[in-house]
Amino acid sequence: MDSGERVGPQMKTVPEILKEIRPEFDFTNSRDFIADGMLDSFDVMKMVAALDKNFGISIQGVDIVPENFRNQETIAALLRKNGVKP
């Protein structure tokens, strides 16, 4: 049964990365992960590391601010800024 198998390395999506970092939260219904208490500063750093590794980028320190991690749209904008099409 190979319906769920993937060939070769597969990049994770932003929602998959969020779910790995904080599996207890449903990120789909939040407009502000920080204000809603879903991500703290440590989680943001884990997110940066996961995004860097997953997408082969290096997010600059000046971009590691809460405003870039408020929701999936702001994270996608950060990825676009770093040359990724999320």
PDB file with SEQRES, HELIX, SHEET and CRYST1 records, atoms N, CA, C and O in Angstrom:
SEQRES   1 A   86  MET ASP SER GLY GLU ARG VAL GLY PRO GLN MET LYS THR          
SEQRES   2 A   86  VAL PRO GLU ILE LEU LYS GLU ILE ARG PRO GLU PHE ASP          
SEQRES   3 A   86  PHE THR ASN SER ARG ASP PHE ILE ALA ASP GLY MET LEU          
SEQRES   4 A   86  ASP SER PHE ASP VAL MET LYS MET VAL ALA ALA LEU ASP          
SEQRES   5 A   86  LYS ASN PHE GLY ILE SER ILE GLN GLY VAL ASP ILE VAL          
SEQRES   6 A   86  PRO GLU ASN PHE ARG ASN GLN GLU THR ILE ALA ALA LEU          
SEQRES   7 A   86  LEU ARG LYS ASN GLY VAL LYS PRO                              
HELIX    1 AA1 VAL A   14  ILE A   21  1                                   8    
HELIX    2 AA2 PHE A   27  ASN A   29  5                                   3    
HELIX    3 AA3 SER A   41  PHE A   55  1                                  15    
HELIX    4 AA4 GLY A   61  ASP A   63  5                                   3    
HELIX    5 AA5 PRO A   66  PHE A   69  5                                   4    
HELIX    6 AA6 GLN A   72  LYS A   81  1                                  10    
CRYST1    1.000    1.000    1.000  90.00  90.00  90.00 P 1           1          
ATOM      1  N   MET A   1       0.859  -1.182   0.000  1.00  0.00           N  
ATOM      2  CA  MET A   1       0.000   0.000   0.000  1.00  0.00           C  
ATOM      3  C   MET A   1       0.899   1.236   0.000  1.00  0.00           C  
ATOM      4  O   MET A   1       1.571   1.516   0.993  1.00  0.00           O  
ATOM      5  N   ASP A   2       0.911   1.973  -1.109  1.00  0.00           N  
ATOM      6  CA  ASP A   2       1.827   3.098  -1.228  1.00  0.00           C  
ATOM      7  C   ASP A   2       1.131   4.429  -1.395  1.00  0.00           C  
ATOM      8  O   ASP A   2       1.754   5.395  -1.836  1.00  0.00           O  
ATOM      9  N   SER A   3      -0.124   4.508  -1.061  1.00  0.00           N  
ATOM     10  CA  SER A   3      -0.870   5.757  -1.262  1.00  0.00           C  
ATOM     11  C   SER A   3      -0.337   6.908  -0.425  1.00  0.00           C  
ATOM     12  O   SER A   3      -0.499   8.067  -0.807  1.00  0.00           O  
ATOM     13  N   GLY A   4       0.299   6.617   0.715  1.00  0.00           N  
ATOM     14  CA  GLY A   4       0.825   7.678   1.567  1.00  0.00           C  
ATOM     15  C   GLY A   4       2.323   7.859   1.468  1.00  0.00           C  
ATOM     16  O   GLY A   4       2.886   8.739   2.119  1.00  0.00           O  
ATOM     17  N   GLU A   5       2.977   7.038   0.663  1.00  0.00           N  
ATOM     18  CA  GLU A   5       4.425   7.118   0.546  1.00  0.00           C  
ATOM     19  C   GLU A   5       4.835   8.231  -0.394  1.00  0.00           C  
ATOM     20  O   GLU A   5       4.149   8.538  -1.369  1.00  0.00           O  
ATOM     21  N   ARG A   6       5.980   8.832  -0.073  1.00  0.00           N  
ATOM     22  CA  ARG A   6       6.530   9.889  -0.910  1.00  0.00           C  
ATOM     23  C   ARG A   6       7.932   9.472  -1.323  1.00  0.00           C  
ATOM     24  O   ARG A   6       8.673   8.883  -0.535  1.00  0.00           O  
ATOM     25  N   VAL A   7       8.281   9.774  -2.535  1.00  0.00           N  
ATOM     26  CA  VAL A   7       9.605   9.424  -3.025  1.00  0.00           C  
ATOM     27  C   VAL A   7      10.529  10.612  -2.848  1.00  0.00           C  
ATOM     28  O   VAL A   7      10.182  11.732  -3.222  1.00  0.00           O  
ATOM     29  N   GLY A   8      11.720  10.374  -2.271  1.00  0.00           N  
ATOM     30  CA  GLY A   8      12.693  11.442  -2.098  1.00  0.00           C  
ATOM     31  C   GLY A   8      12.329  12.351  -0.949  1.00  0.00           C  
ATOM     32  O   GLY A   8      11.293  12.175  -0.308  1.00  0.00           O  
ATOM     33  N   PRO A   9      13.198  13.341  -0.686  1.00  0.00           N  
ATOM     34  CA  PRO A   9      12.918  14.270   0.415  1.00  0.00           C  
ATOM     35  C   PRO A   9      11.713  15.147   0.084  1.00  0.00           C  
ATOM     36  O   PRO A   9      11.551  15.609  -1.045  1.00  0.00           O  
ATOM     37  N   GLN A  10      10.897  15.358   1.070  1.00  0.00           N  
ATOM     38  CA  GLN A  10       9.682  16.159   0.883  1.00  0.00           C  
ATOM     39  C   GLN A  10       9.700  17.311   1.862  1.00  0.00           C  
ATOM     40  O   GLN A  10       9.833  17.107   3.069  1.00  0.00           O  
ATOM     41  N   MET A  11       9.567  18.523   1.347  1.00  0.00           N  
ATOM     42  CA  MET A  11       9.508  19.686   2.236  1.00  0.00           C  
ATOM     43  C   MET A  11       8.187  19.683   2.984  1.00  0.00           C  
ATOM     44  O   MET A  11       7.147  19.287   2.458  1.00  0.00           O  
ATOM     45  N   LYS A  12       8.259  20.129   4.210  1.00  0.00           N  
ATOM     46  CA  LYS A  12       7.067  20.259   5.034  1.00  0.00           C  
ATOM     47  C   LYS A  12       6.417  21.601   4.757  1.00  0.00           C  
ATOM     48  O   LYS A  12       7.080  22.551   4.342  1.00  0.00           O  
ATOM     49  N   THR A  13       5.125  21.671   4.988  1.00  0.00           N  
ATOM     50  CA  THR A  13       4.401  22.927   4.853  1.00  0.00           C  
ATOM     51  C   THR A  13       4.500  23.690   6.171  1.00  0.00           C  
ATOM     52  O   THR A  13       4.842  23.117   7.205  1.00  0.00           O  
ATOM     53  N   VAL A  14       4.201  24.970   6.125  1.00  0.00           N  
ATOM     54  CA  VAL A  14       4.194  25.780   7.343  1.00  0.00           C  
ATOM     55  C   VAL A  14       3.233  25.192   8.382  1.00  0.00           C  
ATOM     56  O   VAL A  14       3.611  25.076   9.548  1.00  0.00           O  
ATOM     57  N   PRO A  15       1.999  24.816   8.002  1.00  0.00           N  
ATOM     58  CA  PRO A  15       1.113  24.215   9.012  1.00  0.00           C  
ATOM     59  C   PRO A  15       1.692  22.938   9.632  1.00  0.00           C  
ATOM     60  O   PRO A  15       1.499  22.690  10.823  1.00  0.00           O  
ATOM     61  N   GLU A  16       2.397  22.131   8.838  1.00  0.00           N  
ATOM     62  CA  GLU A  16       3.014  20.917   9.385  1.00  0.00           C  
ATOM     63  C   GLU A  16       4.113  21.263  10.389  1.00  0.00           C  
ATOM     64  O   GLU A  16       4.235  20.615  11.429  1.00  0.00           O  
ATOM     65  N   ILE A  17       4.904  22.276  10.081  1.00  0.00           N  
ATOM     66  CA  ILE A  17       5.964  22.695  10.992  1.00  0.00           C  
ATOM     67  C   ILE A  17       5.368  23.240  12.289  1.00  0.00           C  
ATOM     68  O   ILE A  17       5.844  22.920  13.378  1.00  0.00           O  
ATOM     69  N   LEU A  18       4.329  24.061  12.169  1.00  0.00           N  
ATOM     70  CA  LEU A  18       3.661  24.593  13.361  1.00  0.00           C  
ATOM     71  C   LEU A  18       3.130  23.456  14.231  1.00  0.00           C  
ATOM     72  O   LEU A  18       3.263  23.490  15.454  1.00  0.00           O  
ATOM     73  N   LYS A  19       2.535  22.462  13.607  1.00  0.00           N  
ATOM     74  CA  LYS A  19       1.955  21.335  14.334  1.00  0.00           C  
ATOM     75  C   LYS A  19       3.032  20.524  15.046  1.00  0.00           C  
ATOM     76  O   LYS A  19       2.798  19.995  16.132  1.00  0.00           O  
ATOM     77  N   GLU A  20       4.220  20.423  14.432  1.00  0.00           N  
ATOM     78  CA  GLU A  20       5.322  19.716  15.088  1.00  0.00           C  
ATOM     79  C   GLU A  20       5.822  20.474  16.321  1.00  0.00           C  
ATOM     80  O   GLU A  20       6.170  19.869  17.335  1.00  0.00           O  
ATOM     81  N   ILE A  21       5.854  21.804  16.219  1.00  0.00           N  
ATOM     82  CA  ILE A  21       6.351  22.614  17.325  1.00  0.00           C  
ATOM     83  C   ILE A  21       5.360  22.639  18.482  1.00  0.00           C  
ATOM     84  O   ILE A  21       5.749  22.466  19.637  1.00  0.00           O  
ATOM     85  N   ARG A  22       4.094  22.853  18.181  1.00  0.00           N  
ATOM     86  CA  ARG A  22       3.050  22.927  19.222  1.00  0.00           C  
ATOM     87  C   ARG A  22       1.835  22.106  18.794  1.00  0.00           C  
ATOM     88  O   ARG A  22       0.835  22.667  18.346  1.00  0.00           O  
ATOM     89  N   PRO A  23       1.917  20.773  18.929  1.00  0.00           N  
ATOM     90  CA  PRO A  23       0.828  19.905  18.462  1.00  0.00           C  
ATOM     91  C   PRO A  23      -0.506  20.102  19.183  1.00  0.00           C  
ATOM     92  O   PRO A  23      -1.552  19.680  18.691  1.00  0.00           O  
ATOM     93  N   GLU A  24      -0.462  20.738  20.340  1.00  0.00           N  
ATOM     94  CA  GLU A  24      -1.698  20.895  21.117  1.00  0.00           C  
ATOM     95  C   GLU A  24      -2.603  22.015  20.605  1.00  0.00           C  
ATOM     96  O   GLU A  24      -3.740  22.143  21.059  1.00  0.00           O  
ATOM     97  N   PHE A  25      -2.113  22.826  19.666  1.00  0.00           N  
ATOM     98  CA  PHE A  25      -2.903  23.963  19.187  1.00  0.00           C  
ATOM     99  C   PHE A  25      -3.415  23.763  17.766  1.00  0.00           C  
ATOM    100  O   PHE A  25      -2.779  23.107  16.941  1.00  0.00           O  
ATOM    101  N   ASP A  26      -4.583  24.347  17.504  1.00  0.00           N  
ATOM    102  CA  ASP A  26      -5.145  24.398  16.150  1.00  0.00           C  
ATOM    103  C   ASP A  26      -4.852  25.789  15.607  1.00  0.00           C  
ATOM    104  O   ASP A  26      -5.550  26.751  15.926  1.00  0.00           O  
ATOM    105  N   PHE A  27      -3.824  25.885  14.790  1.00  0.00           N  
ATOM    106  CA  PHE A  27      -3.368  27.170  14.278  1.00  0.00           C  
ATOM    107  C   PHE A  27      -4.285  27.752  13.197  1.00  0.00           C  
ATOM    108  O   PHE A  27      -4.132  28.914  12.823  1.00  0.00           O  
ATOM    109  N   THR A  28      -5.225  26.966  12.698  1.00  0.00           N  
ATOM    110  CA  THR A  28      -6.074  27.443  11.602  1.00  0.00           C  
ATOM    111  C   THR A  28      -7.054  28.529  12.031  1.00  0.00           C  
ATOM    112  O   THR A  28      -7.509  29.312  11.197  1.00  0.00           O  
ATOM    113  N   ASN A  29      -7.384  28.588  13.311  1.00  0.00           N  
ATOM    114  CA  ASN A  29      -8.398  29.544  13.764  1.00  0.00           C  
ATOM    115  C   ASN A  29      -7.822  30.781  14.435  1.00  0.00           C  
ATOM    116  O   ASN A  29      -8.573  31.596  14.971  1.00  0.00           O  
ATOM    117  N   SER A  30      -6.504  30.935  14.414  1.00  0.00           N  
ATOM    118  CA  SER A  30      -5.884  32.075  15.089  1.00  0.00           C  
ATOM    119  C   SER A  30      -5.364  33.085  14.078  1.00  0.00           C  
ATOM    120  O   SER A  30      -4.793  32.710  13.054  1.00  0.00           O  
ATOM    121  N   ARG A  31      -5.560  34.354  14.363  1.00  0.00           N  
ATOM    122  CA  ARG A  31      -5.005  35.427  13.535  1.00  0.00           C  
ATOM    123  C   ARG A  31      -3.722  35.981  14.147  1.00  0.00           C  
ATOM    124  O   ARG A  31      -2.998  36.739  13.502  1.00  0.00           O  
ATOM    125  N   ASP A  32      -3.438  35.595  15.413  1.00  0.00           N  
ATOM    126  CA  ASP A  32      -2.227  36.091  16.070  1.00  0.00           C  
ATOM    127  C   ASP A  32      -1.726  35.024  17.038  1.00  0.00           C  
ATOM    128  O   ASP A  32      -2.160  34.953  18.188  1.00  0.00           O  
ATOM    129  N   PHE A  33      -0.802  34.196  16.548  1.00  0.00           N  
ATOM    130  CA  PHE A  33      -0.275  33.089  17.341  1.00  0.00           C  
ATOM    131  C   PHE A  33       0.397  33.567  18.625  1.00  0.00           C  
ATOM    132  O   PHE A  33       0.338  32.892  19.653  1.00  0.00           O  
ATOM    133  N   ILE A  34       1.039  34.738  18.560  1.00  0.00           N  
ATOM    134  CA  ILE A  34       1.755  35.267  19.726  1.00  0.00           C  
ATOM    135  C   ILE A  34       0.751  35.730  20.790  1.00  0.00           C  
ATOM    136  O   ILE A  34       0.825  35.305  21.943  1.00  0.00           O  
ATOM    137  N   ALA A  35      -0.178  36.594  20.402  1.00  0.00           N  
ATOM    138  CA  ALA A  35      -1.163  37.141  21.345  1.00  0.00           C  
ATOM    139  C   ALA A  35      -2.059  36.048  21.920  1.00  0.00           C  
ATOM    140  O   ALA A  35      -2.496  36.137  23.067  1.00  0.00           O  
ATOM    141  N   ASP A  36      -2.331  35.013  21.118  1.00  0.00           N  
ATOM    142  CA  ASP A  36      -3.189  33.920  21.581  1.00  0.00           C  
ATOM    143  C   ASP A  36      -2.435  32.909  22.453  1.00  0.00           C  
ATOM    144  O   ASP A  36      -3.022  31.932  22.918  1.00  0.00           O  
ATOM    145  N   GLY A  37      -1.133  33.145  22.677  1.00  0.00           N  
ATOM    146  CA  GLY A  37      -0.357  32.271  23.544  1.00  0.00           C  
ATOM    147  C   GLY A  37       0.026  30.940  22.917  1.00  0.00           C  
ATOM    148  O   GLY A  37       0.380  29.998  23.626  1.00  0.00           O  
ATOM    149  N   MET A  38      -0.039  30.857  21.608  1.00  0.00           N  
ATOM    150  CA  MET A  38       0.281  29.612  20.924  1.00  0.00           C  
ATOM    151  C   MET A  38       1.778  29.469  20.642  1.00  0.00           C  
ATOM    152  O   MET A  38       2.301  28.356  20.602  1.00  0.00           O  
ATOM    153  N   LEU A  39       2.459  30.589  20.450  1.00  0.00           N  
ATOM    154  CA  LEU A  39       3.901  30.594  20.239  1.00  0.00           C  
ATOM    155  C   LEU A  39       4.547  31.584  21.196  1.00  0.00           C  
ATOM    156  O   LEU A  39       4.085  32.715  21.345  1.00  0.00           O  
ATOM    157  N   ASP A  40       5.625  31.143  21.842  1.00  0.00           N  
ATOM    158  CA  ASP A  40       6.410  32.061  22.649  1.00  0.00           C  
ATOM    159  C   ASP A  40       7.762  32.267  21.962  1.00  0.00           C  
ATOM    160  O   ASP A  40       7.977  31.764  20.859  1.00  0.00           O  
ATOM    161  N   SER A  41       8.659  32.991  22.596  1.00  0.00           N  
ATOM    162  CA  SER A  41       9.931  33.318  21.946  1.00  0.00           C  
ATOM    163  C   SER A  41      10.755  32.066  21.639  1.00  0.00           C  
ATOM    164  O   SER A  41      11.431  32.007  20.612  1.00  0.00           O  
ATOM    165  N   PHE A  42      10.705  31.077  22.512  1.00  0.00           N  
ATOM    166  CA  PHE A  42      11.422  29.829  22.259  1.00  0.00           C  
ATOM    167  C   PHE A  42      10.834  29.111  21.046  1.00  0.00           C  
ATOM    168  O   PHE A  42      11.572  28.573  20.221  1.00  0.00           O  
ATOM    169  N   ASP A  43       9.500  29.103  20.940  1.00  0.00           N  
ATOM    170  CA  ASP A  43       8.837  28.477  19.793  1.00  0.00           C  
ATOM    171  C   ASP A  43       9.203  29.190  18.493  1.00  0.00           C  
ATOM    172  O   ASP A  43       9.392  28.549  17.460  1.00  0.00           O  
ATOM    173  N   VAL A  44       9.302  30.518  18.549  1.00  0.00           N  
ATOM    174  CA  VAL A  44       9.683  31.281  17.361  1.00  0.00           C  
ATOM    175  C   VAL A  44      11.083  30.868  16.905  1.00  0.00           C  
ATOM    176  O   VAL A  44      11.326  30.713  15.708  1.00  0.00           O  
ATOM    177  N   MET A  45      11.997  30.691  17.851  1.00  0.00           N  
ATOM    178  CA  MET A  45      13.348  30.269  17.489  1.00  0.00           C  
ATOM    179  C   MET A  45      13.340  28.862  16.889  1.00  0.00           C  
ATOM    180  O   MET A  45      14.079  28.587  15.943  1.00  0.00           O  
ATOM    181  N   LYS A  46      12.512  27.976  17.433  1.00  0.00           N  
ATOM    182  CA  LYS A  46      12.389  26.632  16.852  1.00  0.00           C  
ATOM    183  C   LYS A  46      11.800  26.722  15.453  1.00  0.00           C  
ATOM    184  O   LYS A  46      12.194  25.974  14.558  1.00  0.00           O  
ATOM    185  N   MET A  47      10.860  27.634  15.265  1.00  0.00           N  
ATOM    186  CA  MET A  47      10.241  27.833  13.952  1.00  0.00           C  
ATOM    187  C   MET A  47      11.274  28.333  12.950  1.00  0.00           C  
ATOM    188  O   MET A  47      11.317  27.856  11.816  1.00  0.00           O  
ATOM    189  N   VAL A  48      12.104  29.287  13.356  1.00  0.00           N  
ATOM    190  CA  VAL A  48      13.152  29.817  12.480  1.00  0.00           C  
ATOM    191  C   VAL A  48      14.088  28.689  12.047  1.00  0.00           C  
ATOM    192  O   VAL A  48      14.409  28.560  10.866  1.00  0.00           O  
ATOM    193  N   ALA A  49      14.519  27.880  13.004  1.00  0.00           N  
ATOM    194  CA  ALA A  49      15.422  26.767  12.688  1.00  0.00           C  
ATOM    195  C   ALA A  49      14.756  25.781  11.733  1.00  0.00           C  
ATOM    196  O   ALA A  49      15.390  25.301  10.794  1.00  0.00           O  
ATOM    197  N   ALA A  50      13.478  25.477  11.972  1.00  0.00           N  
ATOM    198  CA  ALA A  50      12.762  24.534  11.107  1.00  0.00           C  
ATOM    199  C   ALA A  50      12.567  25.105   9.700  1.00  0.00           C  
ATOM    200  O   ALA A  50      12.721  24.387   8.712  1.00  0.00           O  
ATOM    201  N   LEU A  51      12.232  26.387   9.611  1.00  0.00           N  
ATOM    202  CA  LEU A  51      12.063  27.014   8.295  1.00  0.00           C  
ATOM    203  C   LEU A  51      13.383  27.051   7.533  1.00  0.00           C  
ATOM    204  O   LEU A  51      13.436  26.744   6.342  1.00  0.00           O  
ATOM    205  N   ASP A  52      14.459  27.435   8.244  1.00  0.00           N  
ATOM    206  CA  ASP A  52      15.783  27.478   7.621  1.00  0.00           C  
ATOM    207  C   ASP A  52      16.149  26.106   7.054  1.00  0.00           C  
ATOM    208  O   ASP A  52      16.568  25.993   5.902  1.00  0.00           O  
ATOM    209  N   LYS A  53      15.989  25.082   7.864  1.00  0.00           N  
ATOM    210  CA  LYS A  53      16.360  23.726   7.445  1.00  0.00           C  
ATOM    211  C   LYS A  53      15.450  23.211   6.337  1.00  0.00           C  
ATOM    212  O   LYS A  53      15.919  22.671   5.336  1.00  0.00           O  
ATOM    213  N   ASN A  54      14.164  23.382   6.524  1.00  0.00           N  
ATOM    214  CA  ASN A  54      13.184  22.838   5.587  1.00  0.00           C  
ATOM    215  C   ASN A  54      13.259  23.490   4.212  1.00  0.00           C  
ATOM    216  O   ASN A  54      13.157  22.808   3.192  1.00  0.00           O  
ATOM    217  N   PHE A  55      13.438  24.813   4.182  1.00  0.00           N  
ATOM    218  CA  PHE A  55      13.417  25.535   2.914  1.00  0.00           C  
ATOM    219  C   PHE A  55      14.809  25.912   2.411  1.00  0.00           C  
ATOM    220  O   PHE A  55      14.938  26.529   1.353  1.00  0.00           O  
ATOM    221  N   GLY A  56      15.852  25.546   3.159  1.00  0.00           N  
ATOM    222  CA  GLY A  56      17.213  25.827   2.735  1.00  0.00           C  
ATOM    223  C   GLY A  56      17.528  27.313   2.676  1.00  0.00           C  
ATOM    224  O   GLY A  56      18.193  27.786   1.755  1.00  0.00           O  
ATOM    225  N   ILE A  57      17.040  28.041   3.674  1.00  0.00           N  
ATOM    226  CA  ILE A  57      17.255  29.494   3.712  1.00  0.00           C  
ATOM    227  C   ILE A  57      17.962  29.868   5.000  1.00  0.00           C  
ATOM    228  O   ILE A  57      18.215  29.012   5.848  1.00  0.00           O  
ATOM    229  N   SER A  58      18.277  31.137   5.146  1.00  0.00           N  
ATOM    230  CA  SER A  58      18.848  31.656   6.389  1.00  0.00           C  
ATOM    231  C   SER A  58      18.124  32.956   6.720  1.00  0.00           C  
ATOM    232  O   SER A  58      18.414  34.007   6.149  1.00  0.00           O  
ATOM    233  N   ILE A  59      17.192  32.868   7.641  1.00  0.00           N  
ATOM    234  CA  ILE A  59      16.419  34.039   8.042  1.00  0.00           C  
ATOM    235  C   ILE A  59      17.329  34.958   8.850  1.00  0.00           C  
ATOM    236  O   ILE A  59      17.951  34.530   9.822  1.00  0.00           O  
ATOM    237  N   GLN A  60      17.402  36.200   8.447  1.00  0.00           N  
ATOM    238  CA  GLN A  60      18.260  37.187   9.105  1.00  0.00           C  
ATOM    239  C   GLN A  60      17.708  37.561  10.479  1.00  0.00           C  
ATOM    240  O   GLN A  60      16.496  37.549  10.698  1.00  0.00           O  
ATOM    241  N   GLY A  61      18.607  37.891  11.395  1.00  0.00           N  
ATOM    242  CA  GLY A  61      18.226  38.258  12.752  1.00  0.00           C  
ATOM    243  C   GLY A  61      17.234  39.408  12.820  1.00  0.00           C  
ATOM    244  O   GLY A  61      16.352  39.420  13.678  1.00  0.00           O  
ATOM    245  N   VAL A  62      17.375  40.377  11.918  1.00  0.00           N  
ATOM    246  CA  VAL A  62      16.462  41.527  11.934  1.00  0.00           C  
ATOM    247  C   VAL A  62      15.031  41.123  11.590  1.00  0.00           C  
ATOM    248  O   VAL A  62      14.088  41.859  11.880  1.00  0.00           O  
ATOM    249  N   ASP A  63      14.868  39.942  10.965  1.00  0.00           N  
ATOM    250  CA  ASP A  63      13.529  39.465  10.605  1.00  0.00           C  
ATOM    251  C   ASP A  63      12.920  38.551  11.661  1.00  0.00           C  
ATOM    252  O   ASP A  63      11.774  38.123  11.527  1.00  0.00           O  
ATOM    253  N   ILE A  64      13.680  38.252  12.708  1.00  0.00           N  
ATOM    254  CA  ILE A  64      13.165  37.373  13.754  1.00  0.00           C  
ATOM    255  C   ILE A  64      12.492  38.237  14.816  1.00  0.00           C  
ATOM    256  O   ILE A  64      13.022  38.463  15.904  1.00  0.00           O  
ATOM    257  N   VAL A  65      11.316  38.703  14.455  1.00  0.00           N  
ATOM    258  CA  VAL A  65      10.497  39.560  15.314  1.00  0.00           C  
ATOM    259  C   VAL A  65       9.081  38.991  15.352  1.00  0.00           C  
ATOM    260  O   VAL A  65       8.654  38.336  14.401  1.00  0.00           O  
ATOM    261  N   PRO A  66       8.357  39.230  16.431  1.00  0.00           N  
ATOM    262  CA  PRO A  66       7.010  38.664  16.562  1.00  0.00           C  
ATOM    263  C   PRO A  66       6.092  38.966  15.374  1.00  0.00           C  
ATOM    264  O   PRO A  66       5.269  38.130  15.000  1.00  0.00           O  
ATOM    265  N   GLU A  67       6.227  40.144  14.786  1.00  0.00           N  
ATOM    266  CA  GLU A  67       5.351  40.526  13.680  1.00  0.00           C  
ATOM    267  C   GLU A  67       5.418  39.549  12.512  1.00  0.00           C  
ATOM    268  O   GLU A  67       4.443  39.398  11.776  1.00  0.00           O  
ATOM    269  N   ASN A  68       6.568  38.878  12.333  1.00  0.00           N  
ATOM    270  CA  ASN A  68       6.723  37.944  11.212  1.00  0.00           C  
ATOM    271  C   ASN A  68       6.220  36.539  11.524  1.00  0.00           C  
ATOM    272  O   ASN A  68       6.270  35.658  10.665  1.00  0.00           O  
ATOM    273  N   PHE A  69       5.733  36.322  12.754  1.00  0.00           N  
ATOM    274  CA  PHE A  69       5.286  34.992  13.162  1.00  0.00           C  
ATOM    275  C   PHE A  69       3.890  35.018  13.784  1.00  0.00           C  
ATOM    276  O   PHE A  69       3.518  34.120  14.539  1.00  0.00           O  
ATOM    277  N   ARG A  70       3.127  36.058  13.457  1.00  0.00           N  
ATOM    278  CA  ARG A  70       1.789  36.209  14.039  1.00  0.00           C  
ATOM    279  C   ARG A  70       0.776  35.199  13.494  1.00  0.00           C  
ATOM    280  O   ARG A  70      -0.096  34.734  14.227  1.00  0.00           O  
ATOM    281  N   ASN A  71       0.893  34.864  12.215  1.00  0.00           N  
ATOM    282  CA  ASN A  71      -0.043  33.927  11.603  1.00  0.00           C  
ATOM    283  C   ASN A  71       0.593  33.318  10.354  1.00  0.00           C  
ATOM    284  O   ASN A  71       1.721  33.653   9.993  1.00  0.00           O  
ATOM    285  N   GLN A  72      -0.124  32.442   9.717  1.00  0.00           N  
ATOM    286  CA  GLN A  72       0.437  31.763   8.555  1.00  0.00           C  
ATOM    287  C   GLN A  72       0.741  32.727   7.414  1.00  0.00           C  
ATOM    288  O   GLN A  72       1.681  32.502   6.652  1.00  0.00           O  
ATOM    289  N   GLU A  73      -0.031  33.782   7.286  1.00  0.00           N  
ATOM    290  CA  GLU A  73       0.205  34.753   6.222  1.00  0.00           C  
ATOM    291  C   GLU A  73       1.506  35.534   6.440  1.00  0.00           C  
ATOM    292  O   GLU A  73       2.251  35.773   5.489  1.00  0.00           O  
ATOM    293  N   THR A  74       1.778  35.927   7.676  1.00  0.00           N  
ATOM    294  CA  THR A  74       3.014  36.676   7.933  1.00  0.00           C  
ATOM    295  C   THR A  74       4.231  35.765   7.793  1.00  0.00           C  
ATOM    296  O   THR A  74       5.294  36.211   7.363  1.00  0.00           O  
ATOM    297  N   ILE A  75       4.079  34.493   8.153  1.00  0.00           N  
ATOM    298  CA  ILE A  75       5.182  33.540   7.960  1.00  0.00           C  
ATOM    299  C   ILE A  75       5.417  33.322   6.464  1.00  0.00           C  
ATOM    300  O   ILE A  75       6.563  33.259   6.018  1.00  0.00           O  
ATOM    301  N   ALA A  76       4.340  33.208   5.693  1.00  0.00           N  
ATOM    302  CA  ALA A  76       4.474  33.047   4.239  1.00  0.00           C  
ATOM    303  C   ALA A  76       5.160  34.262   3.620  1.00  0.00           C  
ATOM    304  O   ALA A  76       5.985  34.116   2.718  1.00  0.00           O  
ATOM    305  N   ALA A  77       4.825  35.458   4.098  1.00  0.00           N  
ATOM    306  CA  ALA A  77       5.464  36.679   3.593  1.00  0.00           C  
ATOM    307  C   ALA A  77       6.958  36.666   3.905  1.00  0.00           C  
ATOM    308  O   ALA A  77       7.769  37.073   3.074  1.00  0.00           O  
ATOM    309  N   LEU A  78       7.325  36.201   5.094  1.00  0.00           N  
ATOM    310  CA  LEU A  78       8.733  36.092   5.461  1.00  0.00           C  
ATOM    311  C   LEU A  78       9.454  35.105   4.547  1.00  0.00           C  
ATOM    312  O   LEU A  78      10.583  35.352   4.124  1.00  0.00           O  
ATOM    313  N   LEU A  79       8.800  33.997   4.249  1.00  0.00           N  
ATOM    314  CA  LEU A  79       9.410  33.024   3.335  1.00  0.00           C  
ATOM    315  C   LEU A  79       9.589  33.613   1.948  1.00  0.00           C  
ATOM    316  O   LEU A  79      10.628  33.414   1.317  1.00  0.00           O  
ATOM    317  N   ARG A  80       8.585  34.335   1.468  1.00  0.00           N  
ATOM    318  CA  ARG A  80       8.695  34.981   0.143  1.00  0.00           C  
ATOM    319  C   ARG A  80       9.855  35.959   0.135  1.00  0.00           C  
ATOM    320  O   ARG A  80      10.598  36.023  -0.845  1.00  0.00           O  
ATOM    321  N   LYS A  81      10.029  36.730   1.219  1.00  0.00           N  
ATOM    322  CA  LYS A  81      11.118  37.676   1.322  1.00  0.00           C  
ATOM    323  C   LYS A  81      12.477  36.979   1.187  1.00  0.00           C  
ATOM    324  O   LYS A  81      13.457  37.568   0.730  1.00  0.00           O  
ATOM    325  N   ASN A  82      12.504  35.705   1.600  1.00  0.00           N  
ATOM    326  CA  ASN A  82      13.732  34.923   1.547  1.00  0.00           C  
ATOM    327  C   ASN A  82      13.797  34.030   0.306  1.00  0.00           C  
ATOM    328  O   ASN A  82      14.593  33.093   0.244  1.00  0.00           O  
ATOM    329  N   GLY A  83      12.944  34.335  -0.683  1.00  0.00           N  
ATOM    330  CA  GLY A  83      13.008  33.640  -1.968  1.00  0.00           C  
ATOM    331  C   GLY A  83      12.274  32.316  -2.063  1.00  0.00           C  
ATOM    332  O   GLY A  83      12.486  31.554  -3.006  1.00  0.00           O  
ATOM    333  N   VAL A  84      11.410  32.035  -1.091  1.00  0.00           N  
ATOM    334  CA  VAL A  84      10.655  30.780  -1.077  1.00  0.00           C  
ATOM    335  C   VAL A  84       9.226  31.053  -1.525  1.00  0.00           C  
ATOM    336  O   VAL A  84       8.621  32.061  -1.159  1.00  0.00           O  
ATOM    337  N   LYS A  85       8.701  30.124  -2.329  1.00  0.00           N  
ATOM    338  CA  LYS A  85       7.278  30.193  -2.674  1.00  0.00           C  
ATOM    339  C   LYS A  85       6.559  29.178  -1.808  1.00  0.00           C  
ATOM    340  O   LYS A  85       6.512  27.993  -2.138  1.00  0.00           O  
ATOM    341  N   PRO A  86       5.991  29.647  -0.683  1.00  0.00           N  
ATOM    342  CA  PRO A  86       5.336  28.718   0.258  1.00  0.00           C  
ATOM    343  C   PRO A  86       4.060  28.102  -0.304  1.00  0.00           C  
ATOM    344  O   PRO A  86       3.408  27.307   0.373  1.00  0.00           O  
TER     345      PRO A  86                                                      
END                                                                             
